[in-house]
Amino acid sequence: MSNPRIPYQMASDRAPLPPPKPNKRLIVHVVVNVEYWPFEQPMPRKLLPGPHGNDKIPDVPNYSWVEYGMRTGFPRIVRAMEQRGLPASTTINASVIDVYPRAAEVMLKAGWEFMGHGWTQKALQSEPDEEAVIDKCLDRIHRFTGTKVRGWLGAGLSETMDTPDVLKSRGVDYVCDWVIDDLPTWMRTKHGPMIAAPYSLDLNDGPLWAGLGMPSNEQHERVVWTLETFEEELKTNCRVMVLPLHPHLVGVPHRMNWFNRILDMLLKRDDTVFMNGGQIADWYASVEPPPAGF
């Protein structure tokens, strides 16, 4: 099957987009994945395998790996963003609002955008009723924040064949599961056009450290190398750089210092603007309307 949602287009064929601010063609989106991994269930991911390959519940070491992030790594990320006056989005398991209420309150006070990310860290394909889960998530976040949920990232970037249609029917404006371009694109749904917003697997701390076990400076180095490629491309069009984070990964002491260096390096540039997901979606919708027939 060819791409059922987004027609193929080479990036070099895309029309130049006016930047969101004069001469600010590099758009940086910091996305903090804030998740709940239930203690009484198998962990979604493991740092340590079970003894003799025998995984049991409760899985205390791997649960603690993530719990450390919520207790210690999370406030480090919040502090880094607040000290620099930068916006962020949180892709939040909606149950975090009840399980980690203090963390939810801190993000709300900081003005972070709340994006849907499932109820717990569980793929939508594994849920018996996708629509009920999405409705439950959107309702809980809306009741907590007082604002409509505009964006969504599936747990593990997972979708069913119907997920964009369900999300669009509930008024969600953009989804980040489709990692196909350095700019937003329009996607087809049964209920009209929807924005596929950029995300990243290559700068994502999950694949880097939970998946590949890369050195502590790897995210920093990849940002440096990404910017080297973007330098020429930014002369003719905008680019969106997404920095996806998990408190238990980037928030540990031997990596957090490198993330602070990333922020400071980007802030020194005169062509860069930090935006949250909704701001990026609004900018894109204003400069490139959906194609006819979407």
Contacts in CASP RR format, 6 or more apart in sequence:
PFRMAT RR
TARGET T0000
AUTHOR 0000-0000-0000
METHOD contacts of the structure
MODEL  1
MSNPRIPYQMASDRAPLPPPKPNKRLIVHVVVNVEYWPFEQPMPRKLLPG
PHGNDKIPDVPNYSWVEYGMRTGFPRIVRAMEQRGLPASTTINASVIDVY
PRAAEVMLKAGWEFMGHGWTQKALQSEPDEEAVIDKCLDRIHRFTGTKVR
GWLGAGLSETMDTPDVLKSRGVDYVCDWVIDDLPTWMRTKHGPMIAAPYS
LDLNDGPLWAGLGMPSNEQHERVVWTLETFEEELKTNCRVMVLPLHPHLV
GVPHRMNWFNRILDMLLKRDDTVFMNGGQIADWYASVEPPPAGF
2 8 0 8 1.000
3 180 0 8 1.000
4 188 0 8 1.000
5 164 0 8 1.000
5 178 0 8 1.000
5 187 0 8 1.000
5 188 0 8 1.000
5 189 0 8 1.000
5 196 0 8 1.000
6 178 0 8 1.000
6 180 0 8 1.000
6 185 0 8 1.000
6 186 0 8 1.000
6 187 0 8 1.000
6 188 0 8 1.000
6 196 0 8 1.000
9 185 0 8 1.000
11 181 0 8 1.000
11 182 0 8 1.000
11 183 0 8 1.000
14 183 0 8 1.000
14 237 0 8 1.000
15 288 0 8 1.000
16 236 0 8 1.000
16 237 0 8 1.000
16 238 0 8 1.000
17 183 0 8 1.000
17 237 0 8 1.000
17 238 0 8 1.000
17 284 0 8 1.000
17 287 0 8 1.000
17 288 0 8 1.000
18 287 0 8 1.000
19 25 0 8 1.000
19 27 0 8 1.000
19 238 0 8 1.000
19 273 0 8 1.000
20 27 0 8 1.000
20 238 0 8 1.000
20 273 0 8 1.000
20 275 0 8 1.000
20 279 0 8 1.000
20 280 0 8 1.000
20 283 0 8 1.000
21 273 0 8 1.000
23 270 0 8 1.000
23 271 0 8 1.000
24 271 0 8 1.000
24 272 0 8 1.000
24 273 0 8 1.000
25 234 0 8 1.000
25 237 0 8 1.000
25 238 0 8 1.000
25 239 0 8 1.000
25 271 0 8 1.000
26 230 0 8 1.000
26 234 0 8 1.000
26 238 0 8 1.000
26 239 0 8 1.000
26 241 0 8 1.000
26 266 0 8 1.000
26 269 0 8 1.000
26 271 0 8 1.000
26 272 0 8 1.000
26 273 0 8 1.000
27 238 0 8 1.000
27 239 0 8 1.000
27 240 0 8 1.000
27 241 0 8 1.000
27 272 0 8 1.000
27 273 0 8 1.000
27 274 0 8 1.000
27 275 0 8 1.000
27 280 0 8 1.000
27 283 0 8 1.000
28 240 0 8 1.000
28 241 0 8 1.000
28 242 0 8 1.000
28 243 0 8 1.000
28 266 0 8 1.000
28 272 0 8 1.000
28 273 0 8 1.000
28 274 0 8 1.000
28 275 0 8 1.000
29 89 0 8 1.000
29 197 0 8 1.000
29 198 0 8 1.000
29 240 0 8 1.000
29 241 0 8 1.000
29 242 0 8 1.000
29 243 0 8 1.000
29 274 0 8 1.000
29 275 0 8 1.000
29 276 0 8 1.000
29 277 0 8 1.000
29 280 0 8 1.000
30 81 0 8 1.000
30 86 0 8 1.000
30 87 0 8 1.000
30 88 0 8 1.000
30 89 0 8 1.000
30 243 0 8 1.000
30 245 0 8 1.000
30 274 0 8 1.000
31 88 0 8 1.000
31 89 0 8 1.000
31 90 0 8 1.000
31 91 0 8 1.000
31 115 0 8 1.000
31 153 0 8 1.000
31 176 0 8 1.000
31 199 0 8 1.000
31 242 0 8 1.000
31 243 0 8 1.000
31 244 0 8 1.000
31 245 0 8 1.000
32 74 0 8 1.000
32 77 0 8 1.000
32 88 0 8 1.000
32 89 0 8 1.000
32 90 0 8 1.000
32 91 0 8 1.000
32 107 0 8 1.000
32 112 0 8 1.000
32 245 0 8 1.000
32 246 0 8 1.000
32 247 0 8 1.000
33 90 0 8 1.000
33 91 0 8 1.000
33 92 0 8 1.000
33 117 0 8 1.000
33 153 0 8 1.000
33 244 0 8 1.000
33 245 0 8 1.000
33 246 0 8 1.000
34 70 0 8 1.000
34 74 0 8 1.000
34 90 0 8 1.000
34 91 0 8 1.000
34 92 0 8 1.000
34 93 0 8 1.000
34 96 0 8 1.000
34 100 0 8 1.000
34 103 0 8 1.000
34 107 0 8 1.000
34 117 0 8 1.000
34 247 0 8 1.000
35 44 0 8 1.000
35 66 0 8 1.000
35 92 0 8 1.000
35 93 0 8 1.000
35 96 0 8 1.000
35 117 0 8 1.000
35 120 0 8 1.000
35 121 0 8 1.000
35 155 0 8 1.000
35 246 0 8 1.000
36 93 0 8 1.000
36 95 0 8 1.000
36 96 0 8 1.000
36 99 0 8 1.000
36 100 0 8 1.000
36 120 0 8 1.000
36 121 0 8 1.000
37 43 0 8 1.000
37 44 0 8 1.000
37 63 0 8 1.000
37 66 0 8 1.000
37 120 0 8 1.000
37 121 0 8 1.000
38 120 0 8 1.000
39 58 0 8 1.000
39 63 0 8 1.000
40 57 0 8 1.000
40 58 0 8 1.000
41 57 0 8 1.000
41 120 0 8 1.000
42 55 0 8 1.000
42 57 0 8 1.000
42 59 0 8 1.000
43 59 0 8 1.000
43 62 0 8 1.000
43 63 0 8 1.000
43 66 0 8 1.000
44 121 0 8 1.000
44 122 0 8 1.000
44 155 0 8 1.000
45 62 0 8 1.000
45 210 0 8 1.000
46 55 0 8 1.000
46 59 0 8 1.000
46 62 0 8 1.000
47 61 0 8 1.000
47 62 0 8 1.000
47 65 0 8 1.000
47 210 0 8 1.000
48 61 0 8 1.000
48 62 0 8 1.000
48 65 0 8 1.000
49 55 0 8 1.000
50 56 0 8 1.000
50 59 0 8 1.000
65 248 0 8 1.000
66 248 0 8 1.000
67 248 0 8 1.000
68 248 0 8 1.000
68 252 0 8 1.000
69 246 0 8 1.000
69 247 0 8 1.000
69 248 0 8 1.000
69 251 0 8 1.000
69 252 0 8 1.000
70 100 0 8 1.000
70 103 0 8 1.000
70 247 0 8 1.000
70 248 0 8 1.000
72 247 0 8 1.000
72 251 0 8 1.000
73 247 0 8 1.000
73 248 0 8 1.000
73 250 0 8 1.000
73 251 0 8 1.000
73 252 0 8 1.000
73 256 0 8 1.000
74 103 0 8 1.000
74 247 0 8 1.000
74 251 0 8 1.000
75 106 0 8 1.000
76 247 0 8 1.000
76 251 0 8 1.000
76 256 0 8 1.000
77 245 0 8 1.000
77 247 0 8 1.000
77 250 0 8 1.000
77 251 0 8 1.000
77 256 0 8 1.000
77 259 0 8 1.000
78 106 0 8 1.000
78 107 0 8 1.000
78 110 0 8 1.000
80 256 0 8 1.000
80 259 0 8 1.000
80 260 0 8 1.000
80 263 0 8 1.000
81 87 0 8 1.000
81 88 0 8 1.000
81 110 0 8 1.000
81 263 0 8 1.000
82 110 0 8 1.000
84 263 0 8 1.000
84 264 0 8 1.000
84 267 0 8 1.000
86 263 0 8 1.000
86 274 0 8 1.000
87 111 0 8 1.000
87 112 0 8 1.000
87 113 0 8 1.000
87 274 0 8 1.000
87 275 0 8 1.000
87 276 0 8 1.000
87 279 0 8 1.000
88 110 0 8 1.000
88 112 0 8 1.000
88 113 0 8 1.000
88 276 0 8 1.000
89 112 0 8 1.000
89 113 0 8 1.000
89 114 0 8 1.000
89 115 0 8 1.000
89 276 0 8 1.000
89 277 0 8 1.000
89 278 0 8 1.000
90 107 0 8 1.000
90 112 0 8 1.000
90 113 0 8 1.000
90 114 0 8 1.000
90 115 0 8 1.000
91 115 0 8 1.000
91 116 0 8 1.000
91 117 0 8 1.000
91 153 0 8 1.000
91 154 0 8 1.000
91 176 0 8 1.000
92 104 0 8 1.000
92 107 0 8 1.000
92 114 0 8 1.000
92 115 0 8 1.000
92 116 0 8 1.000
92 117 0 8 1.000
92 141 0 8 1.000
93 117 0 8 1.000
93 118 0 8 1.000
93 119 0 8 1.000
93 120 0 8 1.000
93 121 0 8 1.000
93 155 0 8 1.000
94 116 0 8 1.000
94 117 0 8 1.000
94 118 0 8 1.000
94 119 0 8 1.000
94 136 0 8 1.000
94 137 0 8 1.000
94 138 0 8 1.000
94 140 0 8 1.000
94 141 0 8 1.000
95 119 0 8 1.000
95 120 0 8 1.000
95 140 0 8 1.000
96 103 0 8 1.000
96 104 0 8 1.000
97 104 0 8 1.000
97 140 0 8 1.000
97 141 0 8 1.000
97 144 0 8 1.000
98 140 0 8 1.000
104 144 0 8 1.000
107 114 0 8 1.000
108 114 0 8 1.000
108 144 0 8 1.000
108 145 0 8 1.000
112 276 0 8 1.000
113 150 0 8 1.000
113 151 0 8 1.000
113 276 0 8 1.000
113 277 0 8 1.000
113 278 0 8 1.000
114 141 0 8 1.000
114 144 0 8 1.000
114 145 0 8 1.000
114 147 0 8 1.000
114 149 0 8 1.000
115 149 0 8 1.000
115 150 0 8 1.000
115 151 0 8 1.000
115 152 0 8 1.000
115 153 0 8 1.000
115 176 0 8 1.000
115 277 0 8 1.000
116 137 0 8 1.000
116 138 0 8 1.000
116 141 0 8 1.000
116 149 0 8 1.000
116 151 0 8 1.000
116 152 0 8 1.000
116 153 0 8 1.000
116 154 0 8 1.000
117 137 0 8 1.000
117 152 0 8 1.000
117 153 0 8 1.000
117 154 0 8 1.000
117 155 0 8 1.000
118 124 0 8 1.000
118 133 0 8 1.000
118 134 0 8 1.000
118 137 0 8 1.000
118 154 0 8 1.000
118 155 0 8 1.000
119 133 0 8 1.000
119 136 0 8 1.000
119 137 0 8 1.000
120 155 0 8 1.000
121 155 0 8 1.000
121 156 0 8 1.000
122 155 0 8 1.000
123 154 0 8 1.000
123 155 0 8 1.000
123 156 0 8 1.000
123 158 0 8 1.000
124 130 0 8 1.000
124 133 0 8 1.000
124 134 0 8 1.000
124 154 0 8 1.000
124 155 0 8 1.000
124 158 0 8 1.000
124 159 0 8 1.000
124 160 0 8 1.000
124 163 0 8 1.000
125 158 0 8 1.000
125 159 0 8 1.000
125 160 0 8 1.000
127 133 0 8 1.000
130 160 0 8 1.000
130 162 0 8 1.000
130 163 0 8 1.000
130 166 0 8 1.000
131 166 0 8 1.000
134 163 0 8 1.000
134 166 0 8 1.000
134 167 0 8 1.000
134 170 0 8 1.000
135 170 0 8 1.000
137 149 0 8 1.000
138 149 0 8 1.000
138 170 0 8 1.000
138 172 0 8 1.000
141 149 0 8 1.000
142 148 0 8 1.000
142 149 0 8 1.000
148 171 0 8 1.000
149 172 0 8 1.000
150 172 0 8 1.000
150 173 0 8 1.000
150 174 0 8 1.000
150 277 0 8 1.000
150 278 0 8 1.000
150 281 0 8 1.000
151 167 0 8 1.000
151 172 0 8 1.000
151 173 0 8 1.000
151 174 0 8 1.000
151 175 0 8 1.000
151 176 0 8 1.000
151 197 0 8 1.000
151 277 0 8 1.000
151 278 0 8 1.000
151 281 0 8 1.000
152 167 0 8 1.000
152 172 0 8 1.000
152 174 0 8 1.000
152 175 0 8 1.000
152 176 0 8 1.000
152 177 0 8 1.000
153 175 0 8 1.000
153 176 0 8 1.000
153 177 0 8 1.000
153 199 0 8 1.000
154 163 0 8 1.000
154 176 0 8 1.000
154 177 0 8 1.000
157 176 0 8 1.000
157 177 0 8 1.000
157 179 0 8 1.000
157 199 0 8 1.000
158 177 0 8 1.000
159 177 0 8 1.000
163 175 0 8 1.000
163 177 0 8 1.000
164 175 0 8 1.000
164 187 0 8 1.000
164 189 0 8 1.000
164 194 0 8 1.000
165 189 0 8 1.000
165 190 0 8 1.000
165 191 0 8 1.000
167 175 0 8 1.000
167 189 0 8 1.000
167 194 0 8 1.000
168 189 0 8 1.000
168 190 0 8 1.000
168 191 0 8 1.000
168 192 0 8 1.000
168 194 0 8 1.000
169 189 0 8 1.000
169 190 0 8 1.000
169 191 0 8 1.000
172 194 0 8 1.000
173 194 0 8 1.000
173 195 0 8 1.000
173 278 0 8 1.000
173 281 0 8 1.000
174 184 0 8 1.000
174 194 0 8 1.000
174 195 0 8 1.000
174 196 0 8 1.000
174 197 0 8 1.000
174 277 0 8 1.000
174 278 0 8 1.000
174 280 0 8 1.000
174 281 0 8 1.000
175 187 0 8 1.000
175 194 0 8 1.000
175 195 0 8 1.000
175 196 0 8 1.000
175 197 0 8 1.000
176 196 0 8 1.000
176 197 0 8 1.000
176 198 0 8 1.000
176 199 0 8 1.000
176 242 0 8 1.000
177 196 0 8 1.000
177 199 0 8 1.000
178 185 0 8 1.000
178 187 0 8 1.000
178 196 0 8 1.000
178 199 0 8 1.000
179 198 0 8 1.000
179 199 0 8 1.000
179 200 0 8 1.000
179 201 0 8 1.000
180 196 0 8 1.000
181 196 0 8 1.000
181 198 0 8 1.000
182 198 0 8 1.000
182 239 0 8 1.000
182 240 0 8 1.000
182 241 0 8 1.000
183 198 0 8 1.000
183 237 0 8 1.000
183 238 0 8 1.000
183 239 0 8 1.000
183 240 0 8 1.000
183 284 0 8 1.000
184 195 0 8 1.000
184 196 0 8 1.000
184 197 0 8 1.000
184 198 0 8 1.000
184 240 0 8 1.000
184 280 0 8 1.000
184 281 0 8 1.000
184 284 0 8 1.000
184 288 0 8 1.000
185 195 0 8 1.000
185 196 0 8 1.000
186 193 0 8 1.000
186 194 0 8 1.000
186 195 0 8 1.000
186 196 0 8 1.000
186 288 0 8 1.000
186 290 0 8 1.000
186 291 0 8 1.000
186 294 0 8 1.000
187 193 0 8 1.000
187 194 0 8 1.000
187 195 0 8 1.000
187 196 0 8 1.000
188 194 0 8 1.000
188 294 0 8 1.000
192 290 0 8 1.000
192 294 0 8 1.000
193 290 0 8 1.000
193 291 0 8 1.000
193 294 0 8 1.000
195 281 0 8 1.000
195 284 0 8 1.000
195 285 0 8 1.000
197 240 0 8 1.000
197 277 0 8 1.000
197 280 0 8 1.000
197 281 0 8 1.000
197 284 0 8 1.000
198 240 0 8 1.000
198 242 0 8 1.000
198 280 0 8 1.000
199 242 0 8 1.000
199 244 0 8 1.000
200 241 0 8 1.000
200 242 0 8 1.000
200 243 0 8 1.000
200 244 0 8 1.000
201 207 0 8 1.000
202 222 0 8 1.000
202 226 0 8 1.000
203 219 0 8 1.000
203 222 0 8 1.000
203 223 0 8 1.000
203 226 0 8 1.000
203 241 0 8 1.000
203 242 0 8 1.000
203 243 0 8 1.000
203 244 0 8 1.000
204 244 0 8 1.000
205 219 0 8 1.000
205 244 0 8 1.000
205 245 0 8 1.000
205 246 0 8 1.000
205 249 0 8 1.000
205 250 0 8 1.000
205 255 0 8 1.000
206 244 0 8 1.000
206 246 0 8 1.000
206 249 0 8 1.000
208 214 0 8 1.000
208 218 0 8 1.000
208 219 0 8 1.000
208 222 0 8 1.000
208 249 0 8 1.000
209 218 0 8 1.000
209 249 0 8 1.000
209 250 0 8 1.000
209 255 0 8 1.000
210 246 0 8 1.000
210 249 0 8 1.000
216 254 0 8 1.000
216 255 0 8 1.000
216 258 0 8 1.000
217 258 0 8 1.000
219 243 0 8 1.000
219 250 0 8 1.000
219 255 0 8 1.000
219 258 0 8 1.000
219 259 0 8 1.000
219 262 0 8 1.000
220 258 0 8 1.000
220 259 0 8 1.000
220 261 0 8 1.000
220 262 0 8 1.000
223 241 0 8 1.000
223 243 0 8 1.000
223 262 0 8 1.000
223 265 0 8 1.000
223 266 0 8 1.000
224 265 0 8 1.000
226 241 0 8 1.000
230 239 0 8 1.000
230 241 0 8 1.000
233 239 0 8 1.000
234 271 0 8 1.000
240 280 0 8 1.000
241 266 0 8 1.000
243 262 0 8 1.000
245 251 0 8 1.000
245 259 0 8 1.000
249 255 0 8 1.000
250 256 0 8 1.000
250 259 0 8 1.000
251 259 0 8 1.000
266 272 0 8 1.000
266 274 0 8 1.000
275 283 0 8 1.000
END
